[in-house]
């Protein structure tokens, strides 16, 4: 008896649970229908579901508003942002390209200026070299000259003798002192004679040798130099001519006279002192 009662109770519980599930399912369907009834009616109308199945479409479906199905969109940000970003990228790219071209242009300009400077220096060096070559050619063709001061003597109206300086243009050589002494031995030119110049050097005198050391010029003459045809005044005159002419050179301060390579204390019969180097102050 008790077992039957338990079975009745279990059956009753199972029926109640099933009923509750059906009610829950109905409510879910009802809520889904109420939320999506517009879309459901729209789909039923657009597909003619009832007309195809029953031959007629109910009025509540016929009066339903057909809604367009939303198109799917690409999941991307606003196109405006993309366009702006692309513009910025383009501006950045253009800026980089401009800066790169500017650097290339600056490097090209620097290289051009450096090449022009190098070419100018090379042209200047070539011009200087050409100038030196032309100068050398001219010097080889034209004789090189030098101005030499020579001292002769002149006879005054009262019969006295005085010194007279002349400047003669002579060919340049490695021994200008020798050339100057030989010019005195040779005597004045016609023009110099007309100006009153006379040479009092002993006739037949020859310069054997000449040297300069520590400001002293040593002049070695032949024996003819020892005796002067004009007497003591001639002897003094020839020594004065030679001392002034030799000391006109910047490296000569005094003159030591030799006769045939020998140092003598006196020159001539009258005995003019030549034992030590003579300076301009000696006269």
TORSE-804715 format. One line per field, with one value per residue (C-alpha): residue number from 1; z, x, y; residue in three letters. Coordinates in steps of 0.25 Angstrom, whole numbers, plus 5000, padded with zeros to 4 digits. Last residue first. Layout:
N
nr: (NUM/...)
z: (Z/...)
x: (X/...)
y: (Y/...)
rest: (ALA/...)
//
This chain:
283
nr: (283/282/281/280/279/278/277/276/275/274/273/272/271/270/269/268/267/266/265/264/263/262/261/260/259/258/257/256/255/254/253/252/251/250/249/248/247/246/245/244/243/242/241/240/239/238/237/236/235/234/233/232/231/230/229/228/227/226/225/224/223/222/221/220/219/218/217/216/215/214/213/212/211/210/209/208/207/206/205/204/203/202/201/200/199/198/197/196/195/194/193/192/191/190/189/188/187/186/185/184/183/182/181/180/179/178/177/176/175/174/173/172/171/170/169/168/167/166/165/164/163/162/161/160/159/158/157/156/155/154/153/152/151/150/149/148/147/146/145/144/143/142/141/140/139/138/137/136/135/134/133/132/131/130/129/128/127/126/125/124/123/122/121/120/119/118/117/116/115/114/113/112/111/110/109/108/107/106/105/104/103/102/101/100/99/98/97/96/95/94/93/92/91/90/89/88/87/86/85/84/83/82/81/80/79/78/77/76/75/74/73/72/71/70/69/68/67/66/65/64/63/62/61/60/59/58/57/56/55/54/53/52/51/50/49/48/47/46/45/44/43/42/41/40/39/38/37/36/35/34/33/32/31/30/29/28/27/26/25/24/23/22/21/20/19/18/17/16/15/14/13/12/11/10/9/8/7/6/5/4/3/2/1)
z: (4808/4818/4823/4810/4816/4814/4819/4825/4819/4808/4812/4800/4799/4789/4780/4779/4789/4803/4813/4803/4804/4793/4782/4770/4777/4788/4793/4805/4803/4813/4817/4806/4807/4802/4789/4788/4797/4784/4776/4787/4790/4775/4772/4784/4782/4767/4772/4783/4773/4763/4773/4777/4763/4750/4743/4755/4760/4768/4759/4748/4757/4755/4764/4775/4781/4795/4799/4814/4820/4827/4814/4800/4788/4776/4767/4756/4753/4742/4742/4729/4731/4746/4750/4749/4741/4736/4736/4731/4726/4712/4717/4723/4709/4703/4713/4725/4727/4724/4738/4744/4737/4741/4756/4753/4746/4757/4768/4760/4760/4757/4745/4741/4729/4732/4733/4738/4750/4751/4763/4762/4772/4772/4766/4767/4755/4758/4748/4754/4749/4750/4756/4754/4763/4758/4763/4756/4751/4747/4734/4730/4715/4708/4702/4714/4724/4714/4714/4730/4731/4721/4729/4742/4736/4731/4745/4751/4741/4744/4759/4756/4747/4758/4769/4760/4757/4771/4775/4764/4769/4783/4779/4771/4782/4792/4782/4780/4795/4797/4786/4792/4806/4800/4792/4805/4812/4801/4801/4816/4815/4804/4812/4824/4816/4810/4824/4828/4817/4819/4833/4829/4819/4829/4840/4829/4826/4840/4846/4840/4843/4829/4829/4827/4821/4829/4824/4819/4827/4821/4829/4834/4828/4820/4832/4841/4829/4828/4814/4806/4798/4811/4809/4798/4802/4817/4814/4804/4805/4807/4816/4825/4826/4830/4840/4846/4846/4853/4862/4867/4881/4883/4876/4885/4897/4893/4890/4903/4910/4903/4907/4921/4921/4915/4925/4936/4931/4930/4945/4949/4942/4948/4962/4960/4956/4968/4977/4971/4972/4987/4989/4983/4991/5004/5000)
x: (5576/5577/5563/5558/5564/5578/5582/5596/5610/5606/5613/5617/5632/5637/5644/5631/5622/5626/5624/5624/5615/5620/5611/5617/5614/5604/5594/5584/5571/5561/5546/5541/5528/5519/5526/5530/5542/5549/5547/5551/5564/5568/5566/5573/5585/5586/5586/5596/5606/5603/5605/5618/5623/5615/5621/5618/5627/5622/5611/5620/5624/5611/5599/5593/5580/5576/5562/5560/5546/5548/5554/5553/5562/5569/5580/5590/5585/5594/5601/5607/5606/5605/5591/5588/5575/5568/5554/5551/5536/5542/5550/5538/5531/5543/5544/5553/5565/5569/5575/5563/5554/5563/5561/5545/5545/5554/5544/5532/5537/5525/5521/5510/5514/5517/5509/5519/5516/5527/5534/5544/5556/5565/5578/5584/5588/5581/5570/5567/5573/5563/5565/5557/5548/5539/5525/5519/5505/5502/5498/5492/5493/5480/5477/5479/5473/5461/5460/5461/5450/5441/5443/5440/5427/5423/5425/5417/5406/5406/5405/5393/5386/5388/5383/5371/5368/5369/5359/5350/5350/5348/5336/5330/5332/5325/5314/5312/5312/5302/5293/5294/5290/5278/5274/5274/5266/5256/5254/5253/5242/5235/5234/5229/5219/5215/5214/5206/5196/5195/5191/5181/5175/5174/5168/5158/5155/5150/5155/5154/5145/5139/5124/5113/5101/5089/5076/5066/5054/5040/5029/5018/5004/5004/5008/4997/4988/4991/4997/4989/4992/4994/5009/5014/5005/5009/5024/5023/5039/5038/5026/5031/5044/5038/5029/5041/5049/5037/5035/5049/5048/5033/5037/5049/5041/5030/5040/5047/5033/5029/5042/5039/5025/5029/5040/5030/5020/5031/5035/5020/5018/5031/5026/5012/5019/5028/5016/5008/5020/5021/5006/5007/5019/5011/5000)
y: (5435/5423/5426/5419/5406/5400/5386/5386/5387/5396/5409/5418/5418/5429/5418/5411/5403/5401/5389/5378/5365/5356/5349/5356/5369/5368/5379/5377/5384/5388/5387/5378/5370/5381/5384/5399/5395/5390/5402/5411/5403/5402/5417/5421/5412/5417/5431/5429/5423/5434/5445/5438/5438/5438/5427/5417/5406/5394/5391/5386/5374/5368/5370/5362/5368/5363/5368/5368/5367/5354/5348/5353/5348/5353/5348/5352/5366/5372/5385/5389/5404/5407/5411/5426/5425/5438/5443/5457/5454/5453/5442/5435/5436/5430/5419/5420/5411/5396/5395/5401/5391/5380/5384/5384/5370/5364/5369/5364/5350/5341/5349/5360/5368/5382/5395/5406/5415/5426/5432/5443/5445/5457/5462/5476/5484/5496/5493/5480/5467/5455/5441/5429/5421/5410/5407/5394/5393/5378/5372/5359/5356/5354/5340/5331/5341/5342/5326/5326/5337/5329/5316/5324/5329/5315/5310/5321/5319/5304/5306/5316/5306/5295/5304/5308/5294/5290/5301/5297/5282/5286/5295/5284/5274/5284/5286/5271/5269/5280/5274/5260/5266/5273/5261/5253/5264/5265/5250/5250/5261/5254/5241/5249/5256/5243/5236/5248/5247/5232/5235/5245/5236/5224/5234/5238/5224/5222/5209/5195/5183/5183/5184/5174/5179/5181/5173/5183/5184/5180/5187/5177/5179/5166/5158/5164/5162/5147/5142/5133/5120/5112/5108/5117/5129/5127/5127/5139/5141/5156/5155/5144/5151/5164/5157/5151/5164/5171/5160/5159/5164/5159/5146/5143/5147/5137/5126/5127/5128/5115/5108/5112/5107/5094/5092/5094/5084/5074/5077/5075/5062/5056/5061/5054/5041/5041/5043/5032/5022/5026/5023/5010/5006/5009/5000)
rest: (UNK/UNK/UNK/UNK/UNK/UNK/UNK/UNK/UNK/UNK/UNK/UNK/UNK/UNK/UNK/UNK/UNK/UNK/UNK/UNK/UNK/UNK/UNK/UNK/UNK/UNK/UNK/UNK/UNK/UNK/UNK/UNK/UNK/UNK/UNK/UNK/UNK/UNK/UNK/UNK/UNK/UNK/UNK/UNK/UNK/UNK/UNK/UNK/UNK/UNK/UNK/UNK/UNK/UNK/UNK/UNK/UNK/UNK/UNK/UNK/UNK/UNK/UNK/UNK/UNK/UNK/UNK/UNK/UNK/UNK/UNK/UNK/UNK/UNK/UNK/UNK/UNK/UNK/UNK/UNK/UNK/UNK/UNK/UNK/UNK/UNK/UNK/UNK/UNK/UNK/UNK/UNK/UNK/UNK/UNK/UNK/UNK/UNK/UNK/UNK/UNK/UNK/UNK/UNK/UNK/UNK/UNK/UNK/UNK/UNK/UNK/UNK/UNK/UNK/UNK/UNK/UNK/UNK/UNK/UNK/UNK/UNK/UNK/UNK/UNK/UNK/UNK/UNK/UNK/UNK/UNK/UNK/UNK/UNK/UNK/UNK/UNK/UNK/UNK/UNK/UNK/UNK/UNK/UNK/UNK/UNK/UNK/UNK/UNK/UNK/UNK/UNK/UNK/UNK/UNK/UNK/UNK/UNK/UNK/UNK/UNK/UNK/UNK/UNK/UNK/UNK/UNK/UNK/UNK/UNK/UNK/UNK/UNK/UNK/UNK/UNK/UNK/UNK/UNK/UNK/UNK/UNK/UNK/UNK/UNK/UNK/UNK/UNK/UNK/UNK/UNK/UNK/UNK/UNK/UNK/UNK/UNK/UNK/UNK/UNK/UNK/UNK/UNK/UNK/UNK/UNK/UNK/UNK/UNK/UNK/UNK/UNK/UNK/UNK/UNK/UNK/UNK/UNK/UNK/UNK/UNK/UNK/UNK/UNK/UNK/UNK/UNK/UNK/UNK/UNK/UNK/UNK/UNK/UNK/UNK/UNK/UNK/UNK/UNK/UNK/UNK/UNK/UNK/UNK/UNK/UNK/UNK/UNK/UNK/UNK/UNK/UNK/UNK/UNK/UNK/UNK/UNK/UNK/UNK/UNK/UNK/UNK/UNK/UNK/UNK/UNK/UNK/UNK/UNK/UNK/UNK/UNK/UNK/UNK/UNK/UNK/UNK/UNK/UNK/UNK/UNK/UNK/UNK)
//
